[in-house]
Amino acid sequence: MTAATVRVLLADDQPLVRTALQMVITEADDLDVVGEAGNGAEAVRRTAELRPDVVVMDIRMPGMDGIEATRLITGATDATRVVVLTTFDDDDYVYGALRAGASGFLVKDMALDEILAAVRVVASGDGLIAPSVTGRLIKEFADRPAAPPPRDGAVLTGITGREREVLTLVGSGLSNPEIAARLHISVATAKTYVTRLLSKLGARDRVQLVIIAYEAGLVAPSR
């Protein structure tokens, strides 16, 4: 292992899933699985012991589920980031996991290179979810009969009109280059706007910006 190696903890109640993920992750030179957990409580304990960079967290586990485990882990440290692992099409808890502090999520049928890329991105601190996946996530939120209540509009009063435009595009799943092209600005300027939004809105990462954009009514993909 080198100093740049990303330390990963796998939390899933299915041993076969953990084994498969471990085989995929450890094949990468820059990633290393440092531990496993079979439920949420064990994930919290193992995270405190091993201090991994990233926890790949299943949601549906016996006892303490992945949402509560994510809340406890992200509430205890900023050093460890959580990626939710879910069967997206039938999982009603993705939103709750992201609100609990998860920095992104993986769908269990994703391609192997996408899983590795997601772990790397979250470990880097960016929290960027692939635009195609973000779009599915937002659509899932918007199509639910019981949508979350709108966020107080006062949250957005401190941002400029241009920052509001950028937040809307982030919420729609656009990457920084795509935002730059849409607004006819440089990629560096787009990145600066996203950084400002993270600071002004007190968001942990880009994923939380997506949630804020949705709750504020800036994004309504089902319409």
MARFI-740720 format. One record per residue: chain; residue number from 0; x, y, z of N, C-alpha, C in turn. Coordinates in Angstrom, 1 decimal, decimal comma, always signed. Each point is the difference from the previous one (the first is absolute). Last residue first. Layout:
! residues N
SITE  c  k  n_xx  n_yy  n_zz  ca_xx  ca_yy  ca_zz  c_xx  c_yy  c_zz
SITE  A  NUM  X  Y  Z  X  Y  Z  X  Y  Z
...
//
This chain:
! residues 223
SITE  c  k  n_xx  n_yy  n_zz  ca_xx  ca_yy  ca_zz  c_xx  c_yy  c_zz
SITE  A  222  -42,0  +17,0  -14,1  -1,0  +0,8  -0,7  +0,4  +0,1  -1,5
SITE  A  221  +2,5  -2,3  +3,4  -1,1  -0,8  -0,4  -1,1  +0,9  -0,7
SITE  A  220  +4,3  +1,6  +1,8  +0,1  -0,8  -1,2  -1,2  -0,7  -0,4
SITE  A  219  +1,6  +4,2  +2,9  -1,3  -0,7  +0,0  +0,0  -0,9  -1,2
SITE  A  218  +3,2  +3,7  +3,2  +0,0  -1,1  -1,0  -1,3  -0,8  +0,1
SITE  A  217  +0,8  +3,8  +2,7  +0,7  +0,5  -1,2  +0,0  -1,1  -1,1
SITE  A  216  -1,9  +0,1  +4,7  -0,9  +0,0  -1,1  +0,7  +0,5  -1,3
SITE  A  215  +1,8  -1,1  +4,6  -0,4  +1,4  -0,2  -0,9  +0,2  -1,2
SITE  A  214  +1,8  -4,3  +1,1  -0,9  +0,5  +1,1  -0,5  +1,4  -0,2
SITE  A  213  +3,2  -1,8  -3,1  -1,3  -0,7  -0,1  -1,0  +0,5  +1,1
SITE  A  212  +4,4  +1,6  +0,1  -0,6  +0,5  -1,3  -1,4  -0,6  -0,1
SITE  A  211  +2,7  -1,6  +3,5  -0,5  +1,4  +0,3  -0,7  +0,5  -1,2
SITE  A  210  +2,1  -4,1  -0,5  -1,2  -0,1  +0,9  -0,6  +1,3  +0,3
SITE  A  209  +4,0  -0,2  -2,5  -1,1  -0,6  -0,8  -1,3  +0,0  +0,9
SITE  A  208  +4,0  +1,3  +2,1  -0,5  +1,0  -0,9  -1,2  -0,4  -0,8
SITE  A  207  +2,3  -3,2  +2,5  -0,9  +0,8  +0,9  -0,5  +1,2  -0,8
SITE  A  206  +3,2  -2,6  -2,1  -1,2  -0,8  +0,2  -1,0  +0,8  +0,8
SITE  A  205  +4,4  +1,6  -0,6  -0,9  +0,3  -1,1  -1,3  -0,8  +0,1
SITE  A  204  +2,4  +0,9  +4,6  +0,5  -0,3  -1,3  -1,0  +0,3  -1,1
SITE  A  203  -0,6  +1,3  +4,6  +1,2  -0,8  +0,2  +0,7  -0,3  -1,4
SITE  A  202  -3,0  +4,5  +1,3  -0,1  -1,4  -0,6  +1,3  -0,7  +0,2
SITE  A  201  -1,7  +4,7  +1,0  +0,5  -0,9  +1,1  -0,2  -1,4  -0,5
SITE  A  200  -0,7  +4,2  -2,4  -1,2  -0,8  +0,3  +0,4  -1,1  +1,1
SITE  A  199  +3,3  +3,1  -1,8  -1,2  +0,8  +0,4  -1,1  -0,8  +0,5
SITE  A  198  +3,9  -2,2  -1,7  +0,3  +0,8  +1,2  -1,2  +0,7  +0,5
SITE  A  197  -0,3  -2,5  -4,0  +0,3  -0,9  +1,1  +0,2  +0,8  +1,3
SITE  A  196  -0,4  +2,4  -3,9  -1,3  -0,5  +0,4  +0,2  -1,0  +1,2
SITE  A  195  +3,8  +1,7  -2,1  -0,7  +1,1  +0,7  -1,3  -0,5  +0,6
SITE  A  194  +2,4  -2,8  -2,9  +0,7  +0,1  +1,3  -0,7  +1,0  +0,9
SITE  A  193  -1,5  -0,4  -4,4  -0,4  -1,2  +0,8  +0,6  +0,1  +1,4
SITE  A  192  +1,3  +3,2  -3,2  -1,4  +0,2  +0,5  -0,5  -1,1  +0,9
SITE  A  191  +4,3  -0,4  -2,0  +0,0  +1,1  +1,0  -1,4  +0,2  +0,5
SITE  A  190  +0,5  -2,9  -3,6  +0,5  -0,6  +1,2  +0,0  +1,0  +1,2
SITE  A  189  -1,0  +1,6  -4,3  -1,1  -0,8  +0,5  +0,4  -0,7  +1,3
SITE  A  188  +3,3  +2,5  -2,2  -1,0  +0,9  +0,6  -1,2  -0,8  +0,6
SITE  A  187  +3,4  -2,4  -2,4  +0,5  +0,5  +1,3  -1,0  +0,9  +0,7
SITE  A  186  -0,9  -1,5  -4,3  -0,2  -1,0  +0,9  +0,5  +0,4  +1,4
SITE  A  185  -1,7  +3,9  -3,2  +1,0  -1,0  +0,0  -0,3  -1,1  +1,0
SITE  A  184  -4,0  +2,4  -2,5  +1,0  +0,5  +0,9  +1,1  -1,1  -0,1
SITE  A  183  -4,7  +0,1  -1,9  +1,0  +0,7  -0,8  +1,1  +0,6  +0,9
SITE  A  182  -3,9  -2,9  +1,1  +0,0  +1,4  +0,4  +1,1  +0,9  -0,7
SITE  A  181  -0,6  -4,8  -0,9  -1,3  +0,5  +0,0  -0,1  +1,5  +0,3
SITE  A  180  +4,2  -2,3  +0,2  -0,5  +0,1  -1,4  -1,4  +0,6  +0,0
SITE  A  179  +1,9  -0,9  +4,2  +0,7  +1,0  -0,7  -0,5  +0,3  -1,4
SITE  A  178  -1,7  -3,6  +2,5  -0,5  +1,3  +0,5  +0,7  +1,1  -0,7
SITE  A  177  +1,5  -4,2  -0,9  -1,3  +0,2  -0,6  -0,7  +1,3  +0,4
SITE  A  176  +4,2  -1,4  +1,9  +0,1  +0,4  -1,4  -1,3  +0,2  -0,7
SITE  A  175  -0,2  -1,4  +4,6  +0,6  +1,3  -0,2  +0,2  +0,4  -1,5
SITE  A  174  -3,8  -3,5  +0,8  +1,4  +0,0  +0,5  +0,5  +1,5  -0,2
SITE  A  173  -5,3  -1,6  +0,6  +1,0  +0,4  -0,9  +1,4  +0,0  +0,7
SITE  A  172  -4,7  -1,1  +1,7  +1,0  -1,0  -0,3  +1,1  +0,4  -0,9
SITE  A  171  -3,8  +2,5  +2,1  -0,4  -0,7  -1,1  +1,0  -1,1  -0,5
SITE  A  170  +0,9  +3,0  +3,6  -1,1  -0,8  +0,4  -0,6  -0,8  -1,1
SITE  A  169  +3,4  +3,1  -0,9  +0,6  -1,1  +0,8  -1,2  -0,9  +0,4
SITE  A  168  -1,3  +3,8  -2,2  +0,6  -0,9  -0,9  +0,7  -1,2  +0,7
SITE  A  167  -2,0  +3,5  +2,6  -1,0  -0,7  -0,8  +0,6  -1,1  -0,9
SITE  A  166  +2,9  +2,9  +2,3  -0,6  -1,0  +0,9  -1,1  -0,8  -0,7
SITE  A  165  +1,9  +3,6  -2,3  +1,0  -1,1  +0,1  -0,6  -1,1  +0,9
SITE  A  164  -2,5  +4,0  -0,4  +0,1  -0,8  -1,3  +0,8  -1,2  +0,1
SITE  A  163  +0,1  +2,9  +3,7  -1,3  -0,7  -0,1  -0,1  -0,8  -1,3
SITE  A  162  +3,6  +2,9  +0,5  +0,2  -1,2  +0,9  -1,3  -0,9  +0,0
SITE  A  161  -0,2  +4,1  -2,2  +0,8  -0,9  -0,8  +0,3  -1,3  +0,8
SITE  A  160  -2,4  +3,5  +2,1  -0,8  -0,5  -1,1  +0,8  -1,1  -0,8
SITE  A  159  +1,6  +0,6  +5,1  -0,2  +0,9  -1,2  -0,9  -0,7  -1,0
SITE  A  158  +0,0  -1,0  +5,4  +0,7  -0,3  -1,2  -0,5  +0,9  -1,1
SITE  A  157  -1,7  -0,2  +4,6  +1,3  +0,5  +0,0  +0,8  -0,3  -1,3
SITE  A  156  -4,6  -1,5  +1,0  +0,1  +1,5  +0,0  +1,4  +0,5  -0,1
SITE  A  155  -1,8  -4,7  +0,5  +0,5  +0,5  -1,3  +0,2  +1,5  -0,1
SITE  A  154  -2,0  -2,3  +3,8  +1,3  -0,6  -0,2  +0,7  +0,5  -1,2
SITE  A  153  -4,5  +1,1  +1,2  +1,0  +0,9  +0,5  +1,4  -0,6  -0,1
SITE  A  152  -4,1  -2,2  -1,2  +0,6  +0,8  -1,0  +1,1  +0,9  +0,5
SITE  A  151  -1,5  -4,8  +2,1  -0,3  +1,4  +0,2  +0,8  +0,8  -1,1
SITE  A  150  -1,2  -4,9  -1,3  +0,9  +0,6  +0,9  -0,3  +1,5  +0,1
SITE  A  149  -3,7  -3,9  -1,3  +1,0  +0,9  -0,5  +0,9  +0,7  +1,1
SITE  A  148  -2,0  -5,0  +0,6  -0,5  +1,3  +0,0  +1,1  +1,0  -0,5
SITE  A  147  -0,2  -5,1  -1,8  +0,4  +0,7  +1,2  -0,5  +1,4  +0,0
SITE  A  146  -2,9  -3,7  -2,6  +1,3  +0,7  -0,1  +0,4  +0,7  +1,3
SITE  A  145  -3,4  -3,9  -1,5  +0,2  +0,8  +1,2  +1,4  +0,6  -0,1
SITE  A  144  -1,5  -2,5  -3,7  -1,2  +0,7  +0,4  +0,2  +0,9  +1,2
SITE  A  143  +4,0  -1,1  -3,6  -0,7  -0,6  +1,2  -1,2  +0,8  +0,4
SITE  A  142  +3,2  +1,2  -3,6  -1,2  -0,9  -0,3  -0,7  -0,6  +1,2
SITE  A  141  +4,0  +2,7  +0,3  -1,1  +0,8  -0,5  -1,2  -0,8  -0,3
SITE  A  140  +4,1  -2,1  +1,5  -0,6  +0,8  +1,0  -1,2  +0,7  -0,5
SITE  A  139  +2,3  -2,5  -3,1  -0,6  -0,9  +1,0  -0,6  +0,8  +1,1
SITE  A  138  +2,5  +2,2  -3,3  -1,3  -0,4  -0,5  -0,8  -0,9  +1,0
SITE  A  137  +4,4  +1,4  +1,1  -0,9  +1,1  +0,0  -1,4  -0,4  -0,5
SITE  A  136  +3,4  -3,2  -0,4  -0,3  +0,2  +1,4  -1,0  +1,1  +0,1
SITE  A  135  +1,7  -0,9  -4,2  -0,9  -1,1  +0,4  -0,4  +0,2  +1,5
SITE  A  134  +3,2  +2,9  -1,8  -1,3  +0,2  -0,7  -1,0  -1,0  +0,5
SITE  A  133  +4,4  -0,5  +1,4  -0,6  +1,1  +0,7  -1,4  +0,3  -0,6
SITE  A  132  +2,8  -3,1  -2,2  -0,6  -0,6  +1,3  -0,7  +1,1  +0,7
SITE  A  131  +2,2  +1,3  -3,9  -1,1  -0,9  -0,3  -0,7  -0,6  +1,2
SITE  A  130  +3,9  +2,8  +0,5  -1,2  +0,7  -0,3  -1,2  -0,9  -0,4
SITE  A  129  +3,8  -1,4  +3,5  -0,1  +0,1  -1,4  -1,3  +0,6  -0,4
SITE  A  128  +2,0  +1,4  +4,6  -0,7  -1,2  -0,5  -0,1  +0,2  -1,5
SITE  A  127  +3,4  +2,3  +4,0  -0,8  +0,1  -1,3  -0,5  -1,4  -0,4
SITE  A  126  +2,8  +1,7  +3,9  -1,3  -0,5  +0,2  -0,9  +0,0  -1,3
SITE  A  125  +4,8  +1,4  +1,6  -0,9  +0,8  -0,9  -1,5  -0,5  +0,2
SITE  A  124  +4,1  -1,8  +2,1  -0,7  +1,1  +0,7  -0,9  +0,8  -0,8
SITE  A  123  +2,8  -4,1  -0,8  +0,7  +1,3  -0,3  -0,7  +1,1  +0,7
SITE  A  122  -1,8  -4,4  +0,2  +1,2  +0,1  +0,8  +0,7  +1,4  -0,2
SITE  A  121  -3,7  -1,1  -2,7  -0,4  +0,3  +1,4  +1,2  +0,2  +0,9
SITE  A  120  +0,8  -1,4  -4,4  -0,5  +1,4  +0,0  -0,4  +0,4  +1,4
SITE  A  119  +1,5  -4,5  -0,8  +1,1  +1,0  -0,1  -0,5  +1,4  +0,1
SITE  A  118  -3,2  -3,5  +0,0  +0,8  +0,0  +1,2  +1,1  +1,0  +0,0
SITE  A  117  -2,5  -0,6  -4,0  -0,8  +0,7  +1,1  +0,7  +0,0  +1,3
SITE  A  116  +2,0  -2,3  -3,6  +0,0  +1,4  -0,2  -0,7  +0,8  +1,0
SITE  A  115  -0,2  -4,7  +0,0  +1,4  +0,5  +0,4  +0,0  +1,5  -0,1
SITE  A  114  -3,9  -2,0  -1,6  +0,1  -0,2  +1,5  +1,4  +0,6  +0,5
SITE  A  113  -0,7  -0,3  -4,6  -0,8  +1,1  +0,5  +0,0  +0,0  +1,6
SITE  A  112  +2,0  -3,5  -2,6  +0,8  +1,2  +0,0  -0,7  +1,2  +0,5
SITE  A  111  -2,3  -4,1  -0,2  +1,1  +0,0  +1,0  +0,8  +1,2  -0,1
SITE  A  110  -5,2  +0,2  -1,4  +1,2  -0,6  -0,5  +1,2  +0,1  +1,0
SITE  A  109  -5,1  -0,1  +1,9  +1,0  +0,9  -0,8  +1,1  -0,8  -0,5
SITE  A  108  -3,9  -1,4  +2,8  +0,3  -0,5  -1,3  +0,8  +0,9  -0,9
SITE  A  107  -1,3  +1,0  +4,6  +0,7  -1,3  +0,0  +0,2  -0,6  -1,4
SITE  A  106  +0,1  +5,2  +1,3  -1,0  -0,9  -0,3  +0,6  -1,4  -0,2
SITE  A  105  +1,7  +4,5  +3,0  +0,3  -1,0  -1,0  -1,3  -0,8  -0,2
SITE  A  104  +1,1  +5,3  +2,2  -0,5  -1,4  +0,1  +0,3  -0,8  -1,3
SITE  A  103  +1,3  +4,7  +3,4  -0,3  -0,5  -1,3  -0,6  -1,4  +0,2
SITE  A  102  +1,4  +2,6  +3,7  +0,6  +0,8  -1,1  -0,3  -0,5  -1,4
SITE  A  101  -2,6  -0,2  +5,2  +0,7  -0,8  -1,0  +0,5  +1,0  -1,2
SITE  A  100  -2,7  +1,1  +4,1  +1,3  +0,4  -0,2  +0,8  -0,8  -1,0
SITE  A  99  -4,8  +0,1  +1,3  +0,7  -0,4  +1,2  +1,5  +0,3  -0,1
SITE  A  98  -3,0  +0,6  -3,6  -0,3  +1,0  +1,0  +0,8  -0,3  +1,3
SITE  A  97  +0,2  -3,1  -3,4  +0,7  +1,2  -0,4  -0,2  +1,1  +1,0
SITE  A  96  -2,4  -4,0  +0,7  +1,4  -0,2  +0,2  +0,8  +1,2  -0,4
SITE  A  95  -4,6  +0,0  -0,7  +0,3  +0,1  +1,4  +1,5  -0,2  +0,2
SITE  A  94  -1,6  -0,6  -4,4  -0,1  +1,4  +0,5  +0,4  +0,2  +1,4
SITE  A  93  -0,3  -4,4  -1,7  +1,1  +0,7  -0,5  +0,0  +1,5  +0,4
SITE  A  92  -3,3  -3,7  +0,8  +0,8  +0,6  +1,0  +1,2  +0,8  -0,4
SITE  A  91  -3,4  -3,1  -2,3  -0,6  +1,3  +0,4  +0,8  +0,8  +1,0
SITE  A  90  +0,8  -4,0  -4,0  +0,5  +0,5  +1,3  -0,6  +1,3  +0,3
SITE  A  89  -0,2  -2,9  -4,1  -1,1  -0,2  +1,0  +0,4  +0,5  +1,4
SITE  A  88  +2,7  +0,7  -4,0  -1,3  -0,1  -0,6  -1,1  -0,2  +1,1
SITE  A  87  +4,9  +0,0  +0,8  -0,6  +1,3  -0,2  -1,5  -0,1  -0,3
SITE  A  86  +3,4  -2,8  +2,9  -0,7  -0,4  -1,2  -1,0  +1,1  -0,3
SITE  A  85  +4,7  +1,0  +2,7  -1,4  -0,3  +0,0  -0,5  -0,7  -1,3
SITE  A  84  +4,1  +2,5  +3,4  -0,1  -1,1  -1,0  -1,4  -0,4  +0,0
SITE  A  83  +2,9  +4,7  +1,5  -1,1  -0,9  +0,2  +0,0  -1,0  -1,1
SITE  A  82  +4,1  +2,9  +2,3  -0,7  -0,2  -1,3  -1,1  -1,1  +0,2
SITE  A  81  +3,1  +3,6  +3,3  -0,8  -1,2  -0,2  -0,6  +0,0  -1,4
SITE  A  80  +4,6  +2,1  +3,0  -1,2  +0,3  -0,8  -0,7  -1,3  -0,4
SITE  A  79  +3,8  +2,1  +3,9  -0,6  -1,2  -0,7  -1,2  +0,4  -0,7
SITE  A  78  +2,3  +3,2  +2,5  +1,1  -0,6  -0,7  -0,5  -1,2  -0,8
SITE  A  77  -2,4  +2,9  +3,1  +0,0  +0,5  -1,4  +1,0  -0,7  -0,8
SITE  A  76  -2,9  -1,6  +4,7  +1,2  +0,4  -0,7  -0,2  +0,5  -1,4
SITE  A  75  -3,6  -1,2  +3,1  +1,2  -0,2  +0,9  +1,3  +0,5  -0,6
SITE  A  74  -4,3  -0,1  -2,3  -0,1  +0,9  +1,2  +1,2  +0,0  +0,9
SITE  A  73  -0,5  -3,0  -3,7  +0,3  +1,4  -0,5  -0,1  +1,0  +1,1
SITE  A  72  -1,0  -4,5  +1,1  +1,4  +0,1  -0,5  +0,3  +1,4  -0,4
SITE  A  71  -4,4  -1,0  +1,4  +0,9  -0,1  +1,1  +1,5  +0,2  -0,5
SITE  A  70  -3,5  -0,2  -3,2  -0,2  +1,2  +0,8  +1,1  +0,0  +1,2
SITE  A  69  -0,2  -3,8  -2,8  +0,6  +1,1  -0,7  -0,1  +1,3  +0,8
SITE  A  68  -2,1  -3,9  +1,7  +1,4  -0,1  +0,0  +0,7  +1,2  -0,7
SITE  A  67  -4,6  -0,3  -0,2  +0,4  +0,4  +1,3  +1,5  -0,1  +0,2
SITE  A  66  -1,7  -1,4  -4,1  -0,3  +1,4  +0,2  +0,4  +0,4  +1,3
SITE  A  65  +0,3  -4,6  -1,3  +1,0  +0,9  -0,5  -0,2  +1,4  +0,2
SITE  A  64  -2,2  -3,4  +3,5  +0,1  +0,1  -1,4  +1,1  +0,9  -0,5
SITE  A  63  -0,7  -3,2  +4,6  +0,2  +1,4  -0,5  +0,2  +0,0  -1,5
SITE  A  62  -2,0  -4,3  +1,1  +0,4  +0,9  +1,1  +0,1  +1,4  -0,4
SITE  A  61  +0,6  -3,1  -4,1  -0,7  -0,3  +1,3  +0,5  +0,9  +1,1
SITE  A  60  +0,0  +1,8  -5,1  +0,8  -1,0  +0,8  -0,7  -0,2  +1,3
SITE  A  59  -0,2  +3,1  -4,7  -0,8  -1,0  +0,6  +0,8  -1,0  +0,7
SITE  A  58  +2,2  +3,5  -2,3  -1,0  +0,6  +0,8  -0,8  -1,0  +0,8
SITE  A  57  +5,4  +0,0  -1,6  -1,3  -0,5  -0,4  -1,1  +0,7  +0,9
SITE  A  56  +5,1  +1,9  -1,1  -1,0  -0,3  +1,0  -1,3  -0,5  -0,7
SITE  A  55  +5,6  +1,2  -0,2  -1,0  -0,4  -1,0  -1,2  -0,7  +0,8
SITE  A  54  +4,0  +3,7  +1,6  -0,8  -1,2  +0,3  -1,0  -0,2  -1,1
SITE  A  53  +5,0  +2,7  +0,4  -1,3  -0,2  -0,6  -0,7  -1,3  +0,6
SITE  A  52  +4,2  +1,5  +1,7  -0,3  +1,2  -0,8  -1,4  +0,0  -0,5
SITE  A  51  +1,4  -2,6  +4,6  +0,2  -0,1  -1,4  -0,3  +1,3  -0,7
SITE  A  50  +0,7  -1,8  +4,9  +0,1  +1,3  -0,6  +0,2  -0,1  -1,5
SITE  A  49  -0,4  -3,5  +3,8  +0,9  +0,0  -1,2  +0,2  +1,3  -0,7
SITE  A  48  -2,9  -0,7  +4,0  +1,3  -0,7  +0,3  +1,0  +0,2  -1,2
SITE  A  47  -4,4  +1,9  -0,2  +0,7  +0,6  +1,1  +1,4  -0,7  +0,2
SITE  A  46  -2,9  -1,9  -3,1  +0,5  +1,3  -0,5  +0,8  +0,7  +1,1
SITE  A  45  -2,2  -4,0  +1,1  +1,2  -0,2  -0,8  +0,6  +1,3  -0,6
SITE  A  44  -4,1  +0,1  +2,5  +1,1  -0,4  +0,8  +1,3  -0,2  -0,8
SITE  A  43  -3,9  +1,0  -2,3  +0,3  +1,1  +0,8  +1,2  -0,3  +0,9
SITE  A  42  -1,8  -3,5  -2,6  +0,6  +1,0  -0,8  +0,5  +1,2  +0,7
SITE  A  41  -2,5  -3,3  +2,2  +1,4  -0,5  -0,2  +0,7  +1,0  -0,9
SITE  A  40  -4,5  +0,8  +0,7  +0,7  +0,2  +1,2  +1,4  -0,4  -0,1
SITE  A  39  -2,9  -0,8  -3,7  +0,3  +1,4  +0,2  +0,8  +0,3  +1,3
SITE  A  38  +0,7  -4,7  -2,5  -1,2  +0,8  +0,4  +0,4  +1,4  +0,3
SITE  A  37  +3,2  -3,4  -1,3  -1,2  -0,6  -0,5  -1,3  +0,7  +0,4
SITE  A  36  +5,5  +1,3  -1,3  -1,0  +0,0  +1,1  -1,3  -0,6  -0,6
SITE  A  35  +5,9  +0,6  -1,0  -1,4  -0,3  -0,4  -0,9  +0,1  +1,2
SITE  A  34  +5,3  +1,9  -1,8  -0,9  -0,6  +0,9  -1,3  -0,2  -0,6
SITE  A  33  +3,8  +1,9  -2,3  +0,6  -0,1  +1,3  -0,9  -0,8  +1,0
SITE  A  32  +1,0  +0,7  -5,6  -1,1  -0,3  +1,0  +0,7  -0,3  +1,3
SITE  A  31  +1,8  +3,2  -4,2  +0,2  -1,2  +0,8  -1,1  -0,2  +1,0
SITE  A  30  +2,1  +2,9  -4,9  -1,1  -0,3  +1,0  +0,3  -1,2  +0,8
SITE  A  29  +2,6  +1,7  -3,7  -0,1  +1,2  +0,9  -1,2  -0,2  +1,0
SITE  A  28  +1,3  -3,2  -3,5  +1,2  +0,3  +0,7  -0,2  +1,1  +1,1
SITE  A  27  -3,8  -3,6  -1,8  +0,5  +1,3  -0,3  +1,2  +0,3  +0,9
SITE  A  26  -2,4  -4,0  +0,6  +0,7  -0,1  -1,3  +0,6  +1,4  -0,4
SITE  A  25  -2,9  -0,6  +3,8  +1,4  -0,3  +0,3  +0,9  -0,2  -1,3
SITE  A  24  -4,8  +0,8  -0,2  +0,7  +1,1  +0,5  +1,5  -0,2  +0,2
SITE  A  23  -2,9  -3,5  -1,5  +0,0  +1,0  -1,0  +0,9  +1,2  +0,5
SITE  A  22  -0,8  -3,6  +2,9  +0,8  -0,5  -1,1  +0,1  +1,1  -1,0
SITE  A  21  -2,8  +0,8  +3,7  +1,4  -0,1  +0,4  +0,9  -0,4  -1,2
SITE  A  20  -4,7  -0,1  -0,6  +0,5  +1,4  +0,0  +1,5  +0,0  +0,4
SITE  A  19  -2,2  -4,1  +0,1  +0,1  +0,4  -1,4  +0,6  +1,4  +0,0
SITE  A  18  -0,9  -1,8  +4,2  +1,1  -0,7  -0,6  +0,2  +0,5  -1,5
SITE  A  17  -3,7  +1,6  +2,5  +1,3  +0,5  +0,5  +1,2  -0,6  -0,7
SITE  A  16  -4,2  -1,7  -1,0  +0,1  +1,3  -0,6  +1,3  +0,6  +0,5
SITE  A  15  -1,1  -4,1  +1,7  +0,3  -0,2  -1,4  +0,2  +1,4  -0,6
SITE  A  14  -1,5  -0,4  +4,5  +1,4  -0,2  -0,1  +0,4  -0,1  -1,5
SITE  A  13  -4,1  +2,9  +2,2  +0,2  -1,2  -0,9  +1,5  -0,3  -0,2
SITE  A  12  -1,8  +3,8  +2,4  -0,3  -1,2  +0,8  +0,1  -1,3  -0,9
SITE  A  11  +2,9  +4,8  -0,1  -1,1  -0,7  -0,7  -0,3  -1,3  +0,8
SITE  A  10  +3,9  +4,1  -0,3  -1,1  -0,3  +0,9  -1,1  -0,5  -0,8
SITE  A  9  +5,7  +1,2  -0,4  -1,2  -0,5  -0,7  -1,1  -0,4  +1,1
SITE  A  8  +4,5  +3,5  -0,5  -0,7  -0,9  +0,9  -1,3  -0,4  -0,8
SITE  A  7  +5,1  +2,3  -1,5  -1,4  -0,2  -0,2  -0,5  -1,0  +1,0
SITE  A  6  +4,3  +3,6  -1,5  -0,4  -1,1  +0,9  -1,5  -0,1  +0,1
SITE  A  5  +3,8  +2,0  -3,7  -1,2  +0,2  +0,6  -0,5  -1,2  +0,8
SITE  A  4  +5,2  +1,8  -1,5  -1,0  -1,0  -0,1  -1,3  +0,4  +0,8
SITE  A  3  +4,3  +2,4  -0,5  -1,1  +0,4  -0,7  -1,2  -1,0  -0,1
SITE  A  2  +4,4  -0,8  +2,0  -0,7  +1,1  +0,8  -1,3  +0,4  -0,6
SITE  A  1  +1,5  -4,9  -1,2  +0,7  +1,3  +0,0  -0,8  +1,0  +0,8
SITE  A  0  +0,5  -5,8  -0,1  -0,8  +1,2  +0,0  +0,9  +1,3  +0,0
//
